[in-house]
Amino acid sequence: MSSTPDSRPTRWVTSTYSGGEGQCVEWAPDHAHATGVFLIRDSKIPHGPHLTLTHEGFTSLVALAKHHG
């Protein structure tokens, strides 16, 4: 996992697990499908850093969101 500035022209999609209170998490599905690398960011800071996760890391993040959602 790393946190790096977003410099890639990627389509970002809001997670279905994001709440309506400004807690929006976005991910880049096209990038994930093309590379196997999952990019995650805070929608309130679109040009800020993003997380880079492996498939296993992304799966764990989704499981955590389901458990606490």
mmCIF file as Biopython writes it, N, C-alpha, C and O atoms, coordinates in Angstrom:
data_model
#
loop_
_atom_site.group_PDB
_atom_site.id
_atom_site.type_symbol
_atom_site.label_atom_id
_atom_site.label_alt_id
_atom_site.label_comp_id
_atom_site.label_asym_id
_atom_site.label_entity_id
_atom_site.label_seq_id
_atom_site.pdbx_PDB_ins_code
_atom_site.Cartn_x
_atom_site.Cartn_y
_atom_site.Cartn_z
_atom_site.occupancy
_atom_site.B_iso_or_equiv
_atom_site.auth_seq_id
_atom_site.auth_asym_id
_atom_site.pdbx_PDB_model_num
ATOM 1   N N  . MET A ? 1  ? 0.850   -1.170 0.000   1.0 0.0 1  A 1 
ATOM 2   C CA . MET A ? 1  ? 0.000   0.000  0.000   1.0 0.0 1  A 1 
ATOM 3   C C  . MET A ? 1  ? 0.892   1.228  0.000   1.0 0.0 1  A 1 
ATOM 4   O O  . MET A ? 1  ? 1.906   1.278  0.697   1.0 0.0 1  A 1 
ATOM 5   N N  . SER A ? 2  ? 0.497   2.227  -0.799  1.0 0.0 2  A 1 
ATOM 6   C CA . SER A ? 2  ? 1.239   3.474  -0.797  1.0 0.0 2  A 1 
ATOM 7   C C  . SER A ? 2  ? 0.285   4.629  -0.973  1.0 0.0 2  A 1 
ATOM 8   O O  . SER A ? 2  ? -0.870  4.439  -1.351  1.0 0.0 2  A 1 
ATOM 9   N N  . SER A ? 3  ? 0.758   5.808  -0.703  1.0 0.0 3  A 1 
ATOM 10  C CA . SER A ? 3  ? -0.029  7.022  -0.868  1.0 0.0 3  A 1 
ATOM 11  C C  . SER A ? 3  ? 0.759   7.951  -1.768  1.0 0.0 3  A 1 
ATOM 12  O O  . SER A ? 3  ? 1.830   8.431  -1.398  1.0 0.0 3  A 1 
ATOM 13  N N  . THR A ? 4  ? 0.213   8.206  -2.972  1.0 0.0 4  A 1 
ATOM 14  C CA . THR A ? 4  ? 0.922   9.021  -3.948  1.0 0.0 4  A 1 
ATOM 15  C C  . THR A ? 4  ? -0.018  10.024 -4.578  1.0 0.0 4  A 1 
ATOM 16  O O  . THR A ? 4  ? -1.225  9.782  -4.610  1.0 0.0 4  A 1 
ATOM 17  N N  . PRO A ? 5  ? 0.487   11.151 -5.086  1.0 0.0 5  A 1 
ATOM 18  C CA . PRO A ? 5  ? -0.374  12.103 -5.776  1.0 0.0 5  A 1 
ATOM 19  C C  . PRO A ? 5  ? -0.973  11.479 -7.029  1.0 0.0 5  A 1 
ATOM 20  O O  . PRO A ? 5  ? -0.333  10.665 -7.695  1.0 0.0 5  A 1 
ATOM 21  N N  . ASP A ? 6  ? -2.201  11.863 -7.343  1.0 0.0 6  A 1 
ATOM 22  C CA . ASP A ? 6  ? -2.894  11.322 -8.508  1.0 0.0 6  A 1 
ATOM 23  C C  . ASP A ? 6  ? -2.467  12.075 -9.756  1.0 0.0 6  A 1 
ATOM 24  O O  . ASP A ? 6  ? -2.760  13.263 -9.892  1.0 0.0 6  A 1 
ATOM 25  N N  . SER A ? 7  ? -1.777  11.398 -10.672 1.0 0.0 7  A 1 
ATOM 26  C CA . SER A ? 7  ? -1.353  12.038 -11.905 1.0 0.0 7  A 1 
ATOM 27  C C  . SER A ? 7  ? -1.840  11.260 -13.118 1.0 0.0 7  A 1 
ATOM 28  O O  . SER A ? 7  ? -1.441  11.567 -14.242 1.0 0.0 7  A 1 
ATOM 29  N N  . ARG A ? 8  ? -2.683  10.271 -12.922 1.0 0.0 8  A 1 
ATOM 30  C CA . ARG A ? 8  ? -3.137  9.427  -14.013 1.0 0.0 8  A 1 
ATOM 31  C C  . ARG A ? 8  ? -4.528  9.858  -14.487 1.0 0.0 8  A 1 
ATOM 32  O O  . ARG A ? 8  ? -5.399  10.142 -13.665 1.0 0.0 8  A 1 
ATOM 33  N N  . PRO A ? 9  ? -4.738  9.907  -15.783 1.0 0.0 9  A 1 
ATOM 34  C CA . PRO A ? 9  ? -6.077  10.213 -16.301 1.0 0.0 9  A 1 
ATOM 35  C C  . PRO A ? 9  ? -6.960  8.977  -16.176 1.0 0.0 9  A 1 
ATOM 36  O O  . PRO A ? 9  ? -6.991  8.140  -17.077 1.0 0.0 9  A 1 
ATOM 37  N N  . THR A ? 10 ? -7.665  8.863  -15.078 1.0 0.0 10 A 1 
ATOM 38  C CA . THR A ? 10 ? -8.440  7.677  -14.757 1.0 0.0 10 A 1 
ATOM 39  C C  . THR A ? 10 ? -9.871  8.072  -14.407 1.0 0.0 10 A 1 
ATOM 40  O O  . THR A ? 10 ? -10.112 9.127  -13.819 1.0 0.0 10 A 1 
ATOM 41  N N  . ARG A ? 11 ? -10.804 7.218  -14.775 1.0 0.0 11 A 1 
ATOM 42  C CA . ARG A ? 11 ? -12.204 7.422  -14.388 1.0 0.0 11 A 1 
ATOM 43  C C  . ARG A ? 11 ? -12.369 6.949  -12.942 1.0 0.0 11 A 1 
ATOM 44  O O  . ARG A ? 11 ? -12.026 5.818  -12.601 1.0 0.0 11 A 1 
ATOM 45  N N  . TRP A ? 12 ? -12.896 7.829  -12.114 1.0 0.0 12 A 1 
ATOM 46  C CA . TRP A ? 12 ? -13.109 7.501  -10.707 1.0 0.0 12 A 1 
ATOM 47  C C  . TRP A ? 12 ? -14.605 7.296  -10.464 1.0 0.0 12 A 1 
ATOM 48  O O  . TRP A ? 12 ? -15.429 8.023  -11.018 1.0 0.0 12 A 1 
ATOM 49  N N  . VAL A ? 13 ? -14.954 6.312  -9.643  1.0 0.0 13 A 1 
ATOM 50  C CA . VAL A ? 13 ? -16.338 5.971  -9.347  1.0 0.0 13 A 1 
ATOM 51  C C  . VAL A ? 13 ? -16.519 5.983  -7.832  1.0 0.0 13 A 1 
ATOM 52  O O  . VAL A ? 13 ? -15.678 5.468  -7.096  1.0 0.0 13 A 1 
ATOM 53  N N  . THR A ? 14 ? -17.628 6.576  -7.370  1.0 0.0 14 A 1 
ATOM 54  C CA . THR A ? 14 ? -17.914 6.607  -5.938  1.0 0.0 14 A 1 
ATOM 55  C C  . THR A ? 14 ? -18.337 5.221  -5.470  1.0 0.0 14 A 1 
ATOM 56  O O  . THR A ? 14 ? -19.167 4.566  -6.101  1.0 0.0 14 A 1 
ATOM 57  N N  . SER A ? 15 ? -17.767 4.791  -4.378  1.0 0.0 15 A 1 
ATOM 58  C CA . SER A ? 15 ? -18.086 3.494  -3.809  1.0 0.0 15 A 1 
ATOM 59  C C  . SER A ? 15 ? -19.541 3.442  -3.368  1.0 0.0 15 A 1 
ATOM 60  O O  . SER A ? 15 ? -20.081 4.430  -2.871  1.0 0.0 15 A 1 
ATOM 61  N N  . THR A ? 16 ? -20.174 2.284  -3.550  1.0 0.0 16 A 1 
ATOM 62  C CA . THR A ? 16 ? -21.547 2.115  -3.083  1.0 0.0 16 A 1 
ATOM 63  C C  . THR A ? 16 ? -21.612 2.056  -1.559  1.0 0.0 16 A 1 
ATOM 64  O O  . THR A ? 16 ? -22.697 2.146  -0.983  1.0 0.0 16 A 1 
ATOM 65  N N  . TYR A ? 17 ? -20.461 1.906  -0.901  1.0 0.0 17 A 1 
ATOM 66  C CA . TYR A ? 17 ? -20.419 1.864  0.555   1.0 0.0 17 A 1 
ATOM 67  C C  . TYR A ? 17 ? -20.224 3.244  1.174   1.0 0.0 17 A 1 
ATOM 68  O O  . TYR A ? 17 ? -20.224 3.376  2.398   1.0 0.0 17 A 1 
ATOM 69  N N  . SER A ? 18 ? -20.058 4.270  0.348   1.0 0.0 18 A 1 
ATOM 70  C CA . SER A ? 18 ? -19.868 5.618  0.869   1.0 0.0 18 A 1 
ATOM 71  C C  . SER A ? 18 ? -21.190 6.141  1.424   1.0 0.0 18 A 1 
ATOM 72  O O  . SER A ? 18 ? -22.255 5.936  0.841   1.0 0.0 18 A 1 
ATOM 73  N N  . GLY A ? 19 ? -21.095 6.812  2.548   1.0 0.0 19 A 1 
ATOM 74  C CA . GLY A ? 19 ? -22.284 7.388  3.158   1.0 0.0 19 A 1 
ATOM 75  C C  . GLY A ? 19 ? -22.637 8.719  2.518   1.0 0.0 19 A 1 
ATOM 76  O O  . GLY A ? 19 ? -21.848 9.258  1.741   1.0 0.0 19 A 1 
ATOM 77  N N  . GLY A ? 20 ? -23.803 9.256  2.830   1.0 0.0 20 A 1 
ATOM 78  C CA . GLY A ? 20 ? -24.254 10.517 2.262   1.0 0.0 20 A 1 
ATOM 79  C C  . GLY A ? 20 ? -23.800 11.732 3.046   1.0 0.0 20 A 1 
ATOM 80  O O  . GLY A ? 20 ? -24.222 12.850 2.749   1.0 0.0 20 A 1 
ATOM 81  N N  . GLU A ? 21 ? -22.942 11.533 4.047   1.0 0.0 21 A 1 
ATOM 82  C CA . GLU A ? 21 ? -22.505 12.644 4.899   1.0 0.0 21 A 1 
ATOM 83  C C  . GLU A ? 21 ? -21.130 13.159 4.500   1.0 0.0 21 A 1 
ATOM 84  O O  . GLU A ? 21 ? -20.384 13.633 5.357   1.0 0.0 21 A 1 
ATOM 85  N N  . GLY A ? 22 ? -20.780 13.079 3.232   1.0 0.0 22 A 1 
ATOM 86  C CA . GLY A ? 22 ? -19.490 13.573 2.775   1.0 0.0 22 A 1 
ATOM 87  C C  . GLY A ? 22 ? -18.348 12.596 2.968   1.0 0.0 22 A 1 
ATOM 88  O O  . GLY A ? 22 ? -17.186 12.958 2.786   1.0 0.0 22 A 1 
ATOM 89  N N  . GLN A ? 23 ? -18.658 11.371 3.332   1.0 0.0 23 A 1 
ATOM 90  C CA . GLN A ? 23 ? -17.635 10.337 3.539   1.0 0.0 23 A 1 
ATOM 91  C C  . GLN A ? 23 ? -17.513 9.499  2.271   1.0 0.0 23 A 1 
ATOM 92  O O  . GLN A ? 23 ? -17.804 8.303  2.282   1.0 0.0 23 A 1 
ATOM 93  N N  . CYS A ? 24 ? -17.089 10.119 1.192   1.0 0.0 24 A 1 
ATOM 94  C CA . CYS A ? 24 ? -17.074 9.433  -0.096  1.0 0.0 24 A 1 
ATOM 95  C C  . CYS A ? 24 ? -15.700 8.881  -0.433  1.0 0.0 24 A 1 
ATOM 96  O O  . CYS A ? 24 ? -14.696 9.594  -0.419  1.0 0.0 24 A 1 
ATOM 97  N N  . VAL A ? 25 ? -15.687 7.617  -0.731  1.0 0.0 25 A 1 
ATOM 98  C CA . VAL A ? 25 ? -14.492 6.934  -1.186  1.0 0.0 25 A 1 
ATOM 99  C C  . VAL A ? 25 ? -14.704 6.626  -2.658  1.0 0.0 25 A 1 
ATOM 100 O O  . VAL A ? 25 ? -15.764 6.139  -3.049  1.0 0.0 25 A 1 
ATOM 101 N N  . GLU A ? 26 ? -13.697 6.908  -3.473  1.0 0.0 26 A 1 
ATOM 102 C CA . GLU A ? 26 ? -13.779 6.615  -4.898  1.0 0.0 26 A 1 
ATOM 103 C C  . GLU A ? 26 ? -12.692 5.623  -5.275  1.0 0.0 26 A 1 
ATOM 104 O O  . GLU A ? 26 ? -11.646 5.549  -4.630  1.0 0.0 26 A 1 
ATOM 105 N N  . TRP A ? 27 ? -12.954 4.862  -6.329  1.0 0.0 27 A 1 
ATOM 106 C CA . TRP A ? 27 ? -11.957 3.932  -6.842  1.0 0.0 27 A 1 
ATOM 107 C C  . TRP A ? 27 ? -11.940 4.026  -8.355  1.0 0.0 27 A 1 
ATOM 108 O O  . TRP A ? 27 ? -12.873 4.548  -8.967  1.0 0.0 27 A 1 
ATOM 109 N N  . ALA A ? 28 ? -10.878 3.521  -8.952  1.0 0.0 28 A 1 
ATOM 110 C CA . ALA A ? 28 ? -10.674 3.609  -10.402 1.0 0.0 28 A 1 
ATOM 111 C C  . ALA A ? 28 ? -10.809 2.215  -11.020 1.0 0.0 28 A 1 
ATOM 112 O O  . ALA A ? 28 ? -9.810  1.514  -11.180 1.0 0.0 28 A 1 
ATOM 113 N N  . PRO A ? 29 ? -12.039 1.803  -11.371 1.0 0.0 29 A 1 
ATOM 114 C CA . PRO A ? 29 ? -12.245 0.444  -11.873 1.0 0.0 29 A 1 
ATOM 115 C C  . PRO A ? 29 ? -11.531 0.145  -13.191 1.0 0.0 29 A 1 
ATOM 116 O O  . PRO A ? 29 ? -11.022 -0.962 -13.369 1.0 0.0 29 A 1 
ATOM 117 N N  . ASP A ? 30 ? -11.483 1.097  -14.109 1.0 0.0 30 A 1 
ATOM 118 C CA . ASP A ? 30 ? -10.809 0.856  -15.390 1.0 0.0 30 A 1 
ATOM 119 C C  . ASP A ? 30 ? -9.323  0.565  -15.177 1.0 0.0 30 A 1 
ATOM 120 O O  . ASP A ? 30 ? -8.751  -0.316 -15.819 1.0 0.0 30 A 1 
ATOM 121 N N  . HIS A ? 31 ? -8.713  1.319  -14.266 1.0 0.0 31 A 1 
ATOM 122 C CA . HIS A ? 31 ? -7.298  1.104  -13.957 1.0 0.0 31 A 1 
ATOM 123 C C  . HIS A ? 31 ? -7.098  -0.282 -13.335 1.0 0.0 31 A 1 
ATOM 124 O O  . HIS A ? 31 ? -6.149  -0.991 -13.669 1.0 0.0 31 A 1 
ATOM 125 N N  . ALA A ? 32 ? -8.001  -0.655 -12.432 1.0 0.0 32 A 1 
ATOM 126 C CA . ALA A ? 32 ? -7.895  -1.962 -11.772 1.0 0.0 32 A 1 
ATOM 127 C C  . ALA A ? 32 ? -8.027  -3.092 -12.781 1.0 0.0 32 A 1 
ATOM 128 O O  . ALA A ? 32 ? -7.270  -4.061 -12.735 1.0 0.0 32 A 1 
ATOM 129 N N  . HIS A ? 33 ? -8.982  -2.973 -13.689 1.0 0.0 33 A 1 
ATOM 130 C CA . HIS A ? 33 ? -9.183  -4.029 -14.685 1.0 0.0 33 A 1 
ATOM 131 C C  . HIS A ? 33 ? -7.989  -4.136 -15.629 1.0 0.0 33 A 1 
ATOM 132 O O  . HIS A ? 33 ? -7.628  -5.234 -16.052 1.0 0.0 33 A 1 
ATOM 133 N N  . ALA A ? 34 ? -7.385  -3.018 -15.956 1.0 0.0 34 A 1 
ATOM 134 C CA . ALA A ? 34 ? -6.266  -3.008 -16.904 1.0 0.0 34 A 1 
ATOM 135 C C  . ALA A ? 34 ? -4.947  -3.460 -16.273 1.0 0.0 34 A 1 
ATOM 136 O O  . ALA A ? 34 ? -4.120  -4.084 -16.938 1.0 0.0 34 A 1 
ATOM 137 N N  . THR A ? 35 ? -4.752  -3.143 -14.985 1.0 0.0 35 A 1 
ATOM 138 C CA . THR A ? 35 ? -3.444  -3.365 -14.369 1.0 0.0 35 A 1 
ATOM 139 C C  . THR A ? 35 ? -3.441  -4.342 -13.190 1.0 0.0 35 A 1 
ATOM 140 O O  . THR A ? 35 ? -2.395  -4.885 -12.834 1.0 0.0 35 A 1 
ATOM 141 N N  . GLY A ? 36 ? -4.611  -4.564 -12.588 1.0 0.0 36 A 1 
ATOM 142 C CA . GLY A ? 36 ? -4.671  -5.370 -11.372 1.0 0.0 36 A 1 
ATOM 143 C C  . GLY A ? 36 ? -4.322  -4.583 -10.130 1.0 0.0 36 A 1 
ATOM 144 O O  . GLY A ? 36 ? -4.256  -5.146 -9.037  1.0 0.0 36 A 1 
ATOM 145 N N  . VAL A ? 37 ? -4.094  -3.271 -10.283 1.0 0.0 37 A 1 
ATOM 146 C CA . VAL A ? 37 ? -3.763  -2.381 -9.173  1.0 0.0 37 A 1 
ATOM 147 C C  . VAL A ? 37 ? -4.988  -1.510 -8.881  1.0 0.0 37 A 1 
ATOM 148 O O  . VAL A ? 37 ? -5.552  -0.896 -9.788  1.0 0.0 37 A 1 
ATOM 149 N N  . PHE A ? 38 ? -5.387  -1.462 -7.631  1.0 0.0 38 A 1 
ATOM 150 C CA . PHE A ? 38 ? -6.594  -0.740 -7.237  1.0 0.0 38 A 1 
ATOM 151 C C  . PHE A ? 38 ? -6.215  0.606  -6.627  1.0 0.0 38 A 1 
ATOM 152 O O  . PHE A ? 38 ? -5.472  0.668  -5.647  1.0 0.0 38 A 1 
ATOM 153 N N  . LEU A ? 39 ? -6.735  1.687  -7.221  1.0 0.0 39 A 1 
ATOM 154 C CA . LEU A ? 39 ? -6.494  3.036  -6.724  1.0 0.0 39 A 1 
ATOM 155 C C  . LEU A ? 39 ? -7.735  3.502  -5.974  1.0 0.0 39 A 1 
ATOM 156 O O  . LEU A ? 39 ? -8.852  3.388  -6.478  1.0 0.0 39 A 1 
ATOM 157 N N  . ILE A ? 40 ? -7.534  4.030  -4.758  1.0 0.0 40 A 1 
ATOM 158 C CA . ILE A ? 40 ? -8.611  4.491  -3.883  1.0 0.0 40 A 1 
ATOM 159 C C  . ILE A ? 40 ? -8.295  5.918  -3.463  1.0 0.0 40 A 1 
ATOM 160 O O  . ILE A ? 40 ? -7.145  6.223  -3.146  1.0 0.0 40 A 1 
ATOM 161 N N  . ARG A ? 41 ? -9.303  6.808  -3.456  1.0 0.0 41 A 1 
ATOM 162 C CA . ARG A ? 41 ? -9.062  8.185  -3.013  1.0 0.0 41 A 1 
ATOM 163 C C  . ARG A ? 41 ? -10.275 8.751  -2.289  1.0 0.0 41 A 1 
ATOM 164 O O  . ARG A ? 41 ? -11.373 8.197  -2.347  1.0 0.0 41 A 1 
ATOM 165 N N  . ASP A ? 42 ? -10.052 9.858  -1.614  1.0 0.0 42 A 1 
ATOM 166 C CA . ASP A ? 42 ? -11.099 10.629 -0.946  1.0 0.0 42 A 1 
ATOM 167 C C  . ASP A ? 42 ? -11.695 11.581 -1.980  1.0 0.0 42 A 1 
ATOM 168 O O  . ASP A ? 42 ? -10.969 12.377 -2.575  1.0 0.0 42 A 1 
ATOM 169 N N  . SER A ? 43 ? -12.993 11.511 -2.198  1.0 0.0 43 A 1 
ATOM 170 C CA . SER A ? 43 ? -13.630 12.338 -3.225  1.0 0.0 43 A 1 
ATOM 171 C C  . SER A ? 43 ? -13.545 13.831 -2.927  1.0 0.0 43 A 1 
ATOM 172 O O  . SER A ? 43 ? -13.652 14.651 -3.839  1.0 0.0 43 A 1 
ATOM 173 N N  . LYS A ? 44 ? -13.355 14.189 -1.664  1.0 0.0 44 A 1 
ATOM 174 C CA . LYS A ? 44 ? -13.249 15.604 -1.303  1.0 0.0 44 A 1 
ATOM 175 C C  . LYS A ? 44 ? -11.902 16.198 -1.691  1.0 0.0 44 A 1 
ATOM 176 O O  . LYS A ? 44 ? -11.744 17.419 -1.710  1.0 0.0 44 A 1 
ATOM 177 N N  . ILE A ? 45 ? -10.927 15.338 -2.002  1.0 0.0 45 A 1 
ATOM 178 C CA . ILE A ? 45 ? -9.584  15.789 -2.370  1.0 0.0 45 A 1 
ATOM 179 C C  . ILE A ? 45 ? -9.178  15.085 -3.675  1.0 0.0 45 A 1 
ATOM 180 O O  . ILE A ? 45 ? -8.271  14.253 -3.666  1.0 0.0 45 A 1 
ATOM 181 N N  . PRO A ? 46 ? -9.838  15.408 -4.791  1.0 0.0 46 A 1 
ATOM 182 C CA . PRO A ? 46 ? -9.605  14.659 -6.023  1.0 0.0 46 A 1 
ATOM 183 C C  . PRO A ? 46 ? -8.186  14.743 -6.579  1.0 0.0 46 A 1 
ATOM 184 O O  . PRO A ? 46 ? -7.751  13.832 -7.283  1.0 0.0 46 A 1 
ATOM 185 N N  . HIS A ? 47 ? -7.463  15.806 -6.278  1.0 0.0 47 A 1 
ATOM 186 C CA . HIS A ? 47 ? -6.089  15.920 -6.784  1.0 0.0 47 A 1 
ATOM 187 C C  . HIS A ? 47 ? -5.056  15.621 -5.706  1.0 0.0 47 A 1 
ATOM 188 O O  . HIS A ? 47 ? -3.861  15.853 -5.889  1.0 0.0 47 A 1 
ATOM 189 N N  . GLY A ? 48 ? -5.532  15.107 -4.591  1.0 0.0 48 A 1 
ATOM 190 C CA . GLY A ? 48 ? -4.636  14.749 -3.501  1.0 0.0 48 A 1 
ATOM 191 C C  . GLY A ? 48 ? -4.110  13.342 -3.665  1.0 0.0 48 A 1 
ATOM 192 O O  . GLY A ? 48 ? -4.191  12.769 -4.751  1.0 0.0 48 A 1 
ATOM 193 N N  . PRO A ? 49 ? -3.573  12.783 -2.604  1.0 0.0 49 A 1 
ATOM 194 C CA . PRO A ? 49 ? -2.987  11.439 -2.675  1.0 0.0 49 A 1 
ATOM 195 C C  . PRO A ? 49 ? -4.062  10.365 -2.840  1.0 0.0 49 A 1 
ATOM 196 O O  . PRO A ? 49 ? -5.236  10.597 -2.551  1.0 0.0 49 A 1 
ATOM 197 N N  . HIS A ? 50 ? -3.653  9.215  -3.296  1.0 0.0 50 A 1 
ATOM 198 C CA . HIS A ? 50 ? -4.543  8.062  -3.356  1.0 0.0 50 A 1 
ATOM 199 C C  . HIS A ? 50 ? -3.800  6.845  -2.814  1.0 0.0 50 A 1 
ATOM 200 O O  . HIS A ? 50 ? -2.571  6.812  -2.765  1.0 0.0 50 A 1 
ATOM 201 N N  . LEU A ? 51 ? -4.571  5.861  -2.415  1.0 0.0 51 A 1 
ATOM 202 C CA . LEU A ? 51 ? -3.994  4.603  -1.966  1.0 0.0 51 A 1 
ATOM 203 C C  . LEU A ? 51 ? -3.850  3.677  -3.162  1.0 0.0 51 A 1 
ATOM 204 O O  . LEU A ? 51 ? -4.699  3.669  -4.053  1.0 0.0 51 A 1 
ATOM 205 N N  . THR A ? 52 ? -2.800  2.915  -3.182  1.0 0.0 52 A 1 
ATOM 206 C CA . THR A ? 52 ? -2.577  1.906  -4.198  1.0 0.0 52 A 1 
ATOM 207 C C  . THR A ? 52 ? -2.637  0.553  -3.504  1.0 0.0 52 A 1 
ATOM 208 O O  . THR A ? 52 ? -1.802  0.256  -2.649  1.0 0.0 52 A 1 
ATOM 209 N N  . LEU A ? 53 ? -3.619  -0.270 -3.866  1.0 0.0 53 A 1 
ATOM 210 C CA . LEU A ? 53 ? -3.828  -1.546 -3.202  1.0 0.0 53 A 1 
ATOM 211 C C  . LEU A ? 53 ? -3.702  -2.708 -4.177  1.0 0.0 53 A 1 
ATOM 212 O O  . LEU A ? 53 ? -3.987  -2.574 -5.367  1.0 0.0 53 A 1 
ATOM 213 N N  . THR A ? 54 ? -3.277  -3.834 -3.657  1.0 0.0 54 A 1 
ATOM 214 C CA . THR A ? 54 ? -3.315  -5.083 -4.413  1.0 0.0 54 A 1 
ATOM 215 C C  . THR A ? 54 ? -4.758  -5.573 -4.421  1.0 0.0 54 A 1 
ATOM 216 O O  . THR A ? 54 ? -5.615  -5.008 -3.741  1.0 0.0 54 A 1 
ATOM 217 N N  . HIS A ? 55 ? -5.021  -6.616 -5.185  1.0 0.0 55 A 1 
ATOM 218 C CA . HIS A ? 55 ? -6.359  -7.206 -5.194  1.0 0.0 55 A 1 
ATOM 219 C C  . HIS A ? 55 ? -6.742  -7.676 -3.794  1.0 0.0 55 A 1 
ATOM 220 O O  . HIS A ? 55 ? -7.875  -7.483 -3.352  1.0 0.0 55 A 1 
ATOM 221 N N  . GLU A ? 56 ? -5.790  -8.291 -3.104  1.0 0.0 56 A 1 
ATOM 222 C CA . GLU A ? 56 ? -6.050  -8.779 -1.745  1.0 0.0 56 A 1 
ATOM 223 C C  . GLU A ? 56 ? -6.355  -7.623 -0.793  1.0 0.0 56 A 1 
ATOM 224 O O  . GLU A ? 56 ? -7.251  -7.720 0.044   1.0 0.0 56 A 1 
ATOM 225 N N  . GLY A ? 57 ? -5.606  -6.534 -0.927  1.0 0.0 57 A 1 
ATOM 226 C CA . GLY A ? 57 ? -5.846  -5.364 -0.083  1.0 0.0 57 A 1 
ATOM 227 C C  . GLY A ? 57 ? -7.206  -4.744 -0.339  1.0 0.0 57 A 1 
ATOM 228 O O  . GLY A ? 57 ? -7.904  -4.352 0.596   1.0 0.0 57 A 1 
ATOM 229 N N  . PHE A ? 58 ? -7.583  -4.655 -1.612  1.0 0.0 58 A 1 
ATOM 230 C CA . PHE A ? 58 ? -8.883  -4.098 -1.971  1.0 0.0 58 A 1 
ATOM 231 C C  . PHE A ? 58 ? -10.008 -4.987 -1.444  1.0 0.0 58 A 1 
ATOM 232 O O  . PHE A ? 58 ? -11.001 -4.484 -0.919  1.0 0.0 58 A 1 
ATOM 233 N N  . THR A ? 59 ? -9.858  -6.303 -1.580  1.0 0.0 59 A 1 
ATOM 234 C CA . THR A ? 59 ? -10.851 -7.237 -1.084  1.0 0.0 59 A 1 
ATOM 235 C C  . THR A ? 59 ? -11.017 -7.093 0.432   1.0 0.0 59 A 1 
ATOM 236 O O  . THR A ? 59 ? -12.137 -7.145 0.941   1.0 0.0 59 A 1 
ATOM 237 N N  . SER A ? 60 ? -9.921  -6.914 1.141   1.0 0.0 60 A 1 
ATOM 238 C CA . SER A ? 60 ? -9.976  -6.729 2.593   1.0 0.0 60 A 1 
ATOM 239 C C  . SER A ? 60 ? -10.667 -5.423 2.954   1.0 0.0 60 A 1 
ATOM 240 O O  . SER A ? 60 ? -11.435 -5.370 3.915   1.0 0.0 60 A 1 
ATOM 241 N N  . LEU A ? 61 ? -10.396 -4.362 2.185   1.0 0.0 61 A 1 
ATOM 242 C CA . LEU A ? 61 ? -11.042 -3.064 2.438   1.0 0.0 61 A 1 
ATOM 243 C C  . LEU A ? 61 ? -12.550 -3.167 2.247   1.0 0.0 61 A 1 
ATOM 244 O O  . LEU A ? 61 ? -13.309 -2.632 3.055   1.0 0.0 61 A 1 
ATOM 245 N N  . VAL A ? 62 ? -12.995 -3.843 1.198   1.0 0.0 62 A 1 
ATOM 246 C CA . VAL A ? 62 ? -14.432 -4.018 0.941   1.0 0.0 62 A 1 
ATOM 247 C C  . VAL A ? 62 ? -15.063 -4.861 2.060   1.0 0.0 62 A 1 
ATOM 248 O O  . VAL A ? 62 ? -16.162 -4.549 2.518   1.0 0.0 62 A 1 
ATOM 249 N N  . ALA A ? 63 ? -14.387 -5.909 2.496   1.0 0.0 63 A 1 
ATOM 250 C CA . ALA A ? 63 ? -14.899 -6.737 3.584   1.0 0.0 63 A 1 
ATOM 251 C C  . ALA A ? 63 ? -15.050 -5.917 4.866   1.0 0.0 63 A 1 
ATOM 252 O O  . ALA A ? 63 ? -16.034 -6.061 5.592   1.0 0.0 63 A 1 
ATOM 253 N N  . LEU A ? 64 ? -14.074 -5.062 5.132   1.0 0.0 64 A 1 
ATOM 254 C CA . LEU A ? 64 ? -14.137 -4.191 6.305   1.0 0.0 64 A 1 
ATOM 255 C C  . LEU A ? 64 ? -15.319 -3.230 6.211   1.0 0.0 64 A 1 
ATOM 256 O O  . LEU A ? 64 ? -16.035 -3.020 7.191   1.0 0.0 64 A 1 
ATOM 257 N N  . ALA A ? 65 ? -15.521 -2.645 5.025   1.0 0.0 65 A 1 
ATOM 258 C CA . ALA A ? 65 ? -16.643 -1.722 4.825   1.0 0.0 65 A 1 
ATOM 259 C C  . ALA A ? 65 ? -17.982 -2.435 5.020   1.0 0.0 65 A 1 
ATOM 260 O O  . ALA A ? 65 ? -18.902 -1.869 5.610   1.0 0.0 65 A 1 
ATOM 261 N N  . LYS A ? 66 ? -18.097 -3.662 4.535   1.0 0.0 66 A 1 
ATOM 262 C CA . LYS A ? 66 ? -19.329 -4.426 4.695   1.0 0.0 66 A 1 
ATOM 263 C C  . LYS A ? 66 ? -19.566 -4.729 6.168   1.0 0.0 66 A 1 
ATOM 264 O O  . LYS A ? 66 ? -20.700 -4.657 6.643   1.0 0.0 66 A 1 
ATOM 265 N N  . HIS A ? 67 ? -18.507 -5.066 6.888   1.0 0.0 67 A 1 
ATOM 266 C CA . HIS A ? 67 ? -18.625 -5.423 8.296   1.0 0.0 67 A 1 
ATOM 267 C C  . HIS A ? 67 ? -19.046 -4.219 9.149   1.0 0.0 67 A 1 
ATOM 268 O O  . HIS A ? 67 ? -19.828 -4.368 10.088  1.0 0.0 67 A 1 
ATOM 269 N N  . HIS A ? 68 ? -18.530 -3.036 8.826   1.0 0.0 68 A 1 
ATOM 270 C CA . HIS A ? 68 ? -18.808 -1.844 9.630   1.0 0.0 68 A 1 
ATOM 271 C C  . HIS A ? 68 ? -19.903 -0.977 9.034   1.0 0.0 68 A 1 
ATOM 272 O O  . HIS A ? 68 ? -20.262 0.044  9.621   1.0 0.0 68 A 1 
ATOM 273 N N  . GLY A ? 69 ? -20.438 -1.354 7.892   1.0 0.0 69 A 1 
ATOM 274 C CA . GLY A ? 69 ? -21.461 -0.559 7.207   1.0 0.0 69 A 1 
ATOM 275 C C  . GLY A ? 69 ? -22.801 -0.853 7.704   1.0 0.0 69 A 1 
ATOM 276 O O  . GLY A ? 69 ? -23.777 -0.269 7.232   1.0 0.0 69 A 1 
#
